[in-house]
């Protein structure tokens, strides 16, 4: 199996007992677990997010991004928010079956479903297990609108399903790109695809007529804020039609993981990075309050917002406020057969 980083996890807040290693930690190894959950649609009740429903075929993420806000969710499993998050991956093998069951319930009205609200639905394991593709196939059959956010390059494989969703329903594929150069990105997102590869897949989908967007997230003051205009320009050149961005979030033990890894990766810049983050967070490193957690405050943050807005306008991005259409319908047996023949 693939080796990751030396095992290092903050104490799990749900575990009363903690172990302290007496010797240097071994390197983490990829381990797979199965989640026998009985439902796949996750309801989002956060008032500051633009979607209500999400599908997460995987828990944990191999990309190992130091800043990932989803890390604390791994603690519910008794795992750690550090190397456990990127080496102990949980699979939901019944994801597509559960999604079909959810769509068949009379209460389901065909609202937007986002892949994924937590960890990346196109992390490397997707190439082997195809859980995301199977779920997208169900969405295409039921003509349910889909939003995707990913750092992966595997979306190129699913162009056929994207075309069906674009023709019959609604789809938007956002690529998360927070850095303009691979050297910096590799230190923060060590196992994610290269920046160039992400832009290339964005271009491929855009040229095929699939609406794509750029998510400059997270914006890390003192580290990647100056790269915003270049990222937006490259995204527009690759065919993206909309752009969004948000400030770094460090909930729970993410703060400890992030600070430790940034101190190791940027020993000469860490003081500046932490100073800038505290400057835009009112003296703290994180803010978990709704509506303020994605944005900062103060003079420096206003400069960052102006930089983003100027870069957005110069790149030629328009405001993206079109409503998601109501396209959902439950197929009859004959329609399902017809859809299957169309996809062959």
C-alpha positions, 0 to 999 in steps of 0.5 A: 500500500501507499505510504503517506506522512508519519502518523500524527493526529491531534487528540480525538475529542470523542475518545476518553483515552489517548495514546502517547508514542514512546518511539518515532511514529511509523509512516501511515498506510492507506487503509480502507473501511466500509460505511454501511449507512442507510442513507446517502443524502446529507442535509445541510442546515447552514444558512450561509451555504447555497445548497441544502443537499450533498452526497459524500461517497467517501469519508476522509481524503487522500489529497491531504490538504493541510487546511481541509475543514472536513478533518474533524468529521473523521473524529466521529469514527474514532479516527484522528483529524491528522494523518488518519484523515488522509490514510483511513478512507471510508467507502460507501459502496451502496451510495448509488442504491441509497441515492436511488431509494432517496429519489423514489421517496415522494418527499424528494422534489428534485433539489440541487445535489452537491458532490461533495459537501465534505471530502473530494468525490474525485479523490484517487480511489474513485478511479477504482471504485467508481462510487461517484460515477454510479451516483451521477448515473442515477442523477442523470436517470432522474434528471436531478440537478448536480453541482460538483466541487473537486481538485481531481482530474478523474472528472474527464472520465465522466464526460458522457454523464456530464453531457447527459446531465447538461442536456436533461437537467443542470450541472456545474463543475467547480474546480478548487484551485487555491494556488498558481504554482505547483511548488507552493501547492505541493507543500499545502496539498501534497497529494492533490493533482497538479495545478496545470492538470486541474486547469487542463481538465477544466478546459476539456470539460468547457470545450465539451460544453460543460459549464465549469467554475473556479473556486479560489479556496481557501484564501490564506492571507500572507500565502496565496492572496497575491495569486488570486488574479493569476488564478482567475485569469487562467480559469477564464482562459480554460473556459470557466464561466463563474468564479467564487472564493472564500477565506480559510476556515480552521474549525476544531483540530484543523487549526492544529494540523494546519499550523504544524504543517505550515510551520514545517513547510514555510518556516520563514513565512509562518509568522507572517501567515499567522499574523495575517490570518489573525488580522482578518479574523479579529485576533483569532485564527478561526471564526465559526460563526455563520456568515462571517466564517467565509469572510474576514474583516478589517483593512487587509481583508478589504484589500483582498476582496478588492483584489478578487473583484478586480481580478474577476472583472478583468478576467471577464467573469459575469455575475452567476445568479441564474436559478437552478431549474426544476428538471427532476422526474422519476423514470418509468421502466420504459424510460429507464431502459431507453436511458440505458440504451442512450448511454451505451 
